[in-house]
Amino acid sequence: MIRPADMGDIPQKIGKYRIVKEIGRGATAIVYLAENPHYPEPVAVKHVKFADRAKDEAKWNRRLVKLLKAEKAVATRLDHPNIIRIFDAVIEPEEAYVVMEYFPGDSLERYCSYERLLPVHRTISIIFKCCMALDYAYRHGIVHRDIKPANILVDEHDNVKITDFGLAMNVDKKIQTDSTFIMGVGSPAYMSPEQIKNYPLNQKTDLYSLGVVLFHMLCGRLPFRAGNPAQLIYKIINADPPSVSQLNPDVPEQMDAVVRKALEKDLYSRYKNGAEFAKDLSAVRYKILDDKYVPPDTSRFSVLRKLAFFTEFDDVEVWEVLRMSAWRRVDEYTTLMREGDADQRFGILLEGEVEISVKDKRIMTLGPGEVFGEQAWMDQREHRHRLSVVSIKPVTYLELNPAALALASEEVRELFRNQLSSLAVERLGAMAERLAEGAEPATRGNYTATGGLDLQLVED
C-alpha cells in the first residue's frame, strides 16, 4: 500500500481510483499517482475538470474531449515496452480522466540543458529506443505528431516511455475525416517543415521531431532559435541546422550525418522509418568509448555568467562560449599579445590585471571582466594586433580563438560582434576625452532654440 501525501485540495478518489499524490501538472490536466483496487501496481491518472473552465472556453473543452478520445483509441492499438500503456479513459460532462501505466521517470526536458547533458552513448541509447517505438507505432497506423522532450520519459536505468498520444493521427484514415486531426497541433520548435506548412503527414514528421530532440540532448540548445515565432518558422523551413560536433566537441563527427538526415527538409532525403534511423545511431554508438565522458565544469560557467560582458547572452550561449574557448592562467610580466602580430585571438580577463601599451607607451590597465586584444579579430583587413598586452599580476583569462568562433552558432557570433562593437565605441570615446585634455578650445557653431542644428541654405 502506498502512503498518501498531504492531500490538501487533491481529490481522494477519481472514479474507482484512490488518489495518492499529485505527480505532474500541465496547462490542461493534472496527473496523479493512484491505486486501483483491482490492480496490484500503482497507476497514473490524468485528470481534466471541464467545470473549472469559463463558459467561453466550450470550444477548447470540445477539443480536449477529442484529444482524450484519440488517446483512448490509440491505446487499443499499441502495446510496446517504450510506449506508455493506457488502461482506461472516461469522459463525462464535467470531467474526464485517462488511466495509464505509472512510470517513475523524468521527462527528457531535464537533460536538454548543457549542465545536465547525458553522455553521448546514453543519449544514443534513449533515442534508439524512441526510434523503434515510433517505428512500431507507424506500422500500427499511428503518427504521434507531438514528439518533444516533455513527452518522452526516462528513468535512471535509461528505460524509455513515449507518452501523450492525444495528438496522434490515424494514418489509416483520410486527414479530412480523421477525428483526431486538429489544426496547428504540436510544439513549434520541434515541428517538421511539412507540419508547419499544414501538409499531409506521415511517420517522417515524427522522425524529424525526434531528430530535433536528439540535437537538443547533444548540444543543450535547439537547432533553430529565434526571437519570435515568425523567425523560428522561417528558419525551420529554410535554414540548415548547425553541426552538432562543432557545438559540442564530445559528439563524434559521424553523428553530424545522422542528425542532418533526420532534419532533412526534403521528405525523400529524410529517414524513411524509425528502424533506418536506429540503425545509423547504432553505427555511431559502436565507435564511442564510454569512459571518455567528462561532466561539464559548472563552476566555470558560474564565473562567466556573472561577468557584465555576458549579460545579453542566454545560459545556452554562455555554455557554448565555454565549450569553444580556452581557460588560461599565466604568471605576472607575461606578454599575452604583441603589437603587429597577425594573431586574432583575444581574451576576457577573469582574474588579475594586464597593461595595454602601444610603441612601448602605457595606455591603460584592465581588470577582471575587461576584454583585451579584440581589435585584431574586428579588423577585417590586416587582422593584426594594434596594441601589446602584458600581465602585471598573475592572470586568469578566457581565450577566444577566431577559428573556433567561426564555427559557433549564428547567435553567439552576433552577440560577440555587438558586444565588441559597443566596447570599441566606449573606449574610443574615453580616449577622445583624454586627448581633449589640454587641447585648444573647439569652434562653437550656432544652435536653434529648440535644440536642433541651425541649418541655413547657402546660394551658389
C-alpha positions in Angstrom: 0.0 0.0 0.0 1.4 3.4 -1.0 1.3 6.0 1.8 -0.6 9.1 0.7 1.0 12.5 0.9 -0.7 15.6 2.3 -3.9 15.7 0.2 -4.8 19.4 0.5 -7.1 20.2 -2.4 -6.3 16.8 -4.1 -9.4 14.7 -4.6 -9.5 11.4 -2.6 -10.8 9.4 -5.5 -11.3 9.8 -9.2 -13.7 7.2 -10.4 -12.7 3.9 -8.7 -9.1 5.1 -8.3 -7.8 6.2 -4.9 -5.5 9.2 -5.3 -2.2 9.1 -3.5 -0.5 12.4 -4.6 0.0 14.8 -7.5 2.9 13.9 -9.7 2.5 16.4 -12.6 0.6 19.4 -13.8 0.1 21.0 -17.2 -2.0 23.7 -18.8 -4.9 21.4 -19.3 -4.6 18.5 -16.9 -3.2 17.3 -13.5 -1.6 13.9 -13.2 -2.0 11.9 -10.0 -0.4 8.8 -8.6 -3.3 6.5 -7.8 -4.2 2.9 -6.7 -6.6 0.6 -8.5 -8.4 -1.7 -6.1 -8.3 -4.5 -8.7 -4.7 -4.0 -9.9 -1.6 -4.5 -7.8 0.6 -1.9 -9.3 0.2 1.9 -8.9 -1.3 3.8 -11.9 -1.1 7.4 -13.2 -4.4 9.3 -13.7 -4.5 12.3 -16.0 -7.5 14.4 -14.9 -9.3 17.3 -16.6 -12.1 19.2 -15.0 -14.3 21.0 -17.5 -16.4 22.6 -14.8 -13.5 24.8 -13.8 -13.3 26.4 -17.2 -15.0 29.5 -18.3 -18.1 29.2 -20.5 -16.4 30.9 -23.4 -13.9 28.0 -23.4 -16.5 25.5 -24.5 -14.7 25.1 -27.9 -11.5 24.3 -26.1 -13.3 21.8 -23.9 -14.6 20.0 -27.0 -11.0 20.0 -28.3 -9.8 18.4 -25.1 -12.5 15.7 -25.3 -11.3 15.0 -28.9 -7.7 14.6 -27.7 -8.7 12.3 -24.9 -10.8 10.1 -27.2 -7.8 10.0 -29.5 -5.6 8.8 -26.7 -8.1 6.1 -25.7 -8.4 5.0 -29.3 -4.6 4.8 -29.8 -4.3 2.7 -26.6 -6.2 -0.1 -28.0 -3.7 -0.5 -30.8 -0.3 0.0 -29.2 1.5 -2.4 -26.9 5.2 -1.7 -26.9 7.7 -1.6 -24.0 8.7 2.0 -24.9 5.2 3.4 -25.1 3.1 4.2 -22.0 0.2 1.8 -21.7 -3.3 3.2 -21.4 -5.7 1.1 -19.2 -8.9 3.2 -19.2 -10.3 6.5 -20.3 -13.6 8.0 -19.0 -15.2 11.2 -20.5 -18.1 12.8 -18.6 -19.9 16.1 -18.9 -17.8 17.9 -16.2 -14.6 15.9 -16.1 -12.5 13.4 -18.0 -9.6 11.2 -17.0 -7.2 8.8 -18.6 -5.7 6.0 -16.5 -2.2 4.9 -17.6 0.8 2.9 -16.6 2.8 4.7 -13.8 6.4 5.2 -14.8 8.7 6.7 -12.2 11.0 8.7 -14.5 11.7 12.2 -15.6 11.0 13.8 -18.9 13.9 14.4 -21.3 13.5 18.1 -20.6 15.7 17.5 -17.6 18.6 16.5 -19.9 18.3 19.3 -22.5 20.3 22.0 -20.7 24.1 21.8 -21.1 24.9 21.4 -17.4 22.8 18.2 -17.4 23.6 16.7 -20.7 23.9 12.9 -20.7 27.0 11.2 -22.0 26.6 10.7 -25.8 26.3 6.9 -25.6 23.3 7.2 -23.2 21.6 9.8 -25.4 22.0 7.5 -28.4 20.6 4.6 -26.4 17.5 6.6 -25.4 16.8 8.0 -29.0 17.4 4.5 -30.4 14.5 3.2 -28.2 12.3 6.1 -29.3 13.1 5.3 -33.0 11.9 1.7 -32.5 8.8 2.7 -30.6 7.8 5.2 -33.3 8.5 2.6 -36.0 6.2 0.2 -34.2 3.5 2.9 -33.8 3.6 3.7 -37.5 3.4 0.1 -38.5 0.2 0.0 -36.5 -1.1 3.1 -38.3 -0.3 5.8 -35.7 1.7 9.0 -36.1 2.3 10.8 -32.8 2.7 14.4 -34.1 3.9 15.9 -30.9 7.3 14.4 -30.2 9.3 16.6 -27.8 11.3 16.1 -24.6 8.3 16.7 -22.4 6.6 13.7 -24.0 9.4 11.2 -23.5 10.1 9.8 -20.0 13.3 8.1 -18.9 14.4 6.5 -15.6 17.9 6.1 -14.1 18.4 2.9 -16.0 17.6 4.6 -19.3 14.3 2.8 -19.7 12.2 4.9 -22.0 8.5 5.6 -22.4 6.8 7.8 -25.0 3.6 9.5 -23.7 0.8 11.7 -24.8 -0.6 10.2 -27.9 -3.6 12.5 -27.7 -2.5 14.4 -30.8 -1.8 11.1 -32.7 -3.1 10.8 -36.2 -4.6 7.6 -37.5 -2.9 7.2 -40.9 -5.4 4.6 -42.0 -8.0 7.4 -42.3 -8.0 10.3 -44.7 -6.9 13.5 -42.9 -10.1 15.3 -43.9 -12.2 12.8 -41.9 -9.7 11.9 -39.2 -11.4 12.6 -35.9 -8.0 13.2 -34.2 -6.8 15.8 -36.7 -6.6 19.3 -35.1 -5.2 22.3 -36.9 -1.9 23.5 -35.5 -1.1 20.7 -33.1 2.4 20.1 -31.9 5.1 22.2 -30.4 6.6 24.7 -32.9 10.3 24.3 -32.0 10.0 20.5 -32.7 7.6 20.7 -35.7 8.7 19.4 -39.1 8.6 21.8 -42.1 5.6 19.9 -43.6 3.7 20.1 -40.3 4.3 23.9 -40.1 3.0 24.2 -43.7 0.0 22.0 -42.8 0.9 19.4 -45.5 -0.2 15.8 -45.2 1.8 14.0 -42.6 3.3 10.5 -42.3 5.8 8.9 -39.9 8.6 11.1 -41.2 7.2 14.1 -39.3 7.8 12.1 -36.0 11.4 11.2 -37.1 12.1 14.9 -37.8 10.8 15.9 -34.4 12.9 13.1 -32.8 15.9 14.5 -34.7 15.3 17.9 -33.0 15.2 16.1 -29.6 18.4 14.3 -30.4 20.1 17.7 -31.4 18.8 19.3 -28.2 20.1 16.5 -26.0 23.5 16.5 -27.7 24.1 20.3 -27.7 21.9 21.7 -24.9 20.1 24.0 -27.4 17.7 23.8 -30.3 18.9 23.6 -33.9 16.8 26.7 -34.8 16.4 29.6 -32.4 14.7 32.9 -33.0 13.4 36.0 -31.2 9.8 35.4 -32.4 7.6 32.7 -33.9 7.8 34.1 -37.4 11.6 34.0 -37.5 11.5 30.5 -36.0 9.2 29.2 -38.6 11.3 30.8 -41.4 14.4 29.0 -40.1 12.7 25.7 -39.7 11.5 25.9 -43.3 14.6 27.4 -44.9 17.8 27.3 -42.7 20.3 24.5 -42.3 21.0 23.3 -38.7 24.4 23.8 -37.2 26.8 20.9 -36.9 26.4 19.1 -33.6 30.0 18.1 -33.4 31.1 21.7 -33.7 28.7 22.8 -30.9 29.7 20.0 -28.7 33.3 18.5 -29.1 32.2 15.4 -27.2 30.0 14.4 -30.1 31.7 12.3 -32.8 31.7 13.8 -36.3 29.8 10.7 -37.6 26.8 12.0 -35.7 26.6 15.1 -37.9 25.4 13.0 -40.9 22.7 11.2 -38.7 21.3 14.5 -37.4 21.4 16.1 -40.8 19.5 13.3 -42.4 16.9 13.3 -39.6 16.4 17.0 -40.0 16.2 16.9 -43.8 13.6 19.3 -45.2 13.1 17.1 -48.3 11.0 14.2 -47.3 12.6 11.9 -49.8 16.1 12.5 -48.3 15.0 12.1 -44.6 15.0 8.7 -42.9 12.1 6.6 -44.3 11.4 4.9 -41.0 12.4 4.6 -37.4 14.4 1.4 -38.0 16.6 3.1 -40.5 17.3 5.9 -38.1 18.0 3.5 -35.3 20.5 1.5 -37.5 22.6 4.7 -38.1 22.5 5.5 -34.4 23.9 2.1 -33.7 26.7 2.5 -36.1 27.8 5.7 -34.3 27.3 4.1 -30.8 29.6 1.2 -31.8 32.5 3.7 -32.2 32.1 5.5 -28.9 34.2 4.7 -25.8 32.0 5.2 -22.8 34.9 6.2 -20.5 35.7 9.3 -22.5 32.8 11.3 -20.9 33.8 14.1 -18.5 31.0 16.1 -16.8 31.0 19.8 -17.6 32.7 22.1 -15.1 29.7 24.1 -13.7 32.0 26.3 -11.6 33.5 27.9 -14.7 30.0 28.5 -16.1 29.1 30.4 -12.9 32.2 32.6 -13.3 31.3 33.6 -16.9 27.6 34.0 -16.0 28.5 36.8 -13.5 30.5 38.9 -16.0 28.9 42.0 -17.4 30.2 41.1 -20.9 27.8 38.1 -21.0 24.7 40.0 -19.7 23.0 39.7 -23.1 23.9 36.0 -23.5 21.4 33.3 -22.6 22.6 30.4 -20.5 22.9 28.1 -23.5 25.1 30.7 -25.3 27.4 31.0 -22.3 27.8 27.2 -22.3 28.6 27.4 -26.0 31.3 30.1 -25.3 32.7 27.9 -22.5 33.0 24.9 -24.8 34.7 26.7 -27.7 37.2 28.8 -25.6 40.3 28.0 -23.5 40.8 28.7 -19.8 44.3 30.2 -19.5 46.5 31.0 -16.4 49.8 32.9 -16.7 52.3 34.5 -14.3 53.0 38.2 -14.0 55.1 40.0 -16.6 54.0 37.6 -19.3 53.4 39.0 -22.8 50.0 37.8 -23.9 49.8 39.7 -27.2 52.4 41.7 -29.2 51.8 44.8 -31.3 52.0 44.0 -35.0 51.4 40.2 -34.6 49.0 38.6 -37.1 47.1 36.7 -34.4 43.4 37.2 -34.0 43.0 35.6 -30.6 41.5 37.8 -27.9 40.8 37.4 -24.2 38.4 38.2 -21.4 40.1 38.8 -18.1 38.8 36.7 -15.2 41.4 37.4 -12.5 44.4 39.7 -12.2 45.5 42.7 -14.2 47.0 43.5 -17.6 48.7 46.5 -19.1 47.9 47.8 -22.6 50.6 49.6 -24.5 51.5 51.0 -27.9 55.0 51.8 -29.1 56.3 51.0 -25.6 54.0 53.6 -24.1 51.5 52.6 -21.4 47.9 53.3 -22.4 45.8 51.7 -19.7 45.4 48.8 -17.3 42.5 46.4 -17.3 41.0 44.3 -14.6 38.5 41.4 -14.3 35.7 41.4 -16.7 37.5 43.5 -19.3 38.3 42.4 -22.9 41.7 42.7 -24.5 43.2 42.0 -27.9 39.8 42.2 -29.7 41.0 44.7 -32.3 42.7 42.1 -34.4 39.5 40.0 -34.6 37.4 43.0 -35.5 39.9 44.2 -38.1 38.7 42.7 -41.4 41.7 43.9 -43.4 45.0 43.3 -41.7 44.0 41.1 -38.8 46.9 42.4 -36.7 47.2 43.5 -33.1 47.5 47.2 -32.7 48.4 47.0 -29.0 50.6 45.0 -26.8 49.2 43.2 -23.7 51.4 42.2 -20.7 50.2 40.7 -17.3 51.3 42.9 -14.4 49.8 40.4 -11.9 49.2 36.6 -12.2 46.3 36.4 -14.6 43.4 34.0 -15.4 41.6 34.7 -18.7 39.3 33.2 -21.2 41.0 32.9 -24.6 38.8 33.1 -27.7 40.2 31.6 -30.9 38.7 33.0 -34.2 38.8 29.6 -35.8 36.5 28.2 -33.0 34.4 31.4 -33.1 33.9 31.0 -36.8 32.2 27.6 -36.1 30.0 28.9 -33.4 26.3 29.4 -33.8 25.0 32.5 -35.6 23.5 33.8 -32.3 26.9 33.7 -30.4 28.8 35.3 -33.3 26.2 38.1 -33.5 26.4 38.7 -29.7 30.2 38.9 -29.8 30.0 41.4 -32.7 27.5 43.5 -30.8 29.4 43.5 -27.5 32.8 44.2 -29.0 31.4 47.0 -31.2 29.9 48.7 -28.2 33.1 48.2 -26.3 35.2 49.8 -29.1 32.8 52.8 -29.2 33.1 53.2 -25.4 36.9 53.0 -25.5 37.2 55.4 -28.5 35.1 57.9 -26.6 37.2 57.6 -23.4 40.4 58.1 -25.4 38.9 61.1 -27.2 38.2 62.6 -23.8 41.8 62.1 -22.8 43.1 63.6 -26.0 40.8 66.6 -25.3 42.6 67.4 -22.0 44.8 70.4 -22.6 43.7 70.8 -26.3 42.7 74.1 -27.8 39.0 75.2 -27.4 36.7 74.0 -30.1 34.9 76.2 -32.6 31.3 76.7 -31.5 28.5 76.6 -34.0 25.0 78.1 -33.8 22.2 76.1 -32.2 18.5 76.7 -32.5 16.2 77.5 -29.5 14.5 74.1 -30.0 17.8 72.3 -29.6 18.2 71.4 -33.2 21.0 72.4 -35.6 20.6 75.8 -37.1 20.9 74.8 -40.8 20.7 77.5 -43.5 20.6 77.2 -47.2 23.5 78.9 -49.0 23.0 80.1 -52.5 25.8 79.4 -55.1 
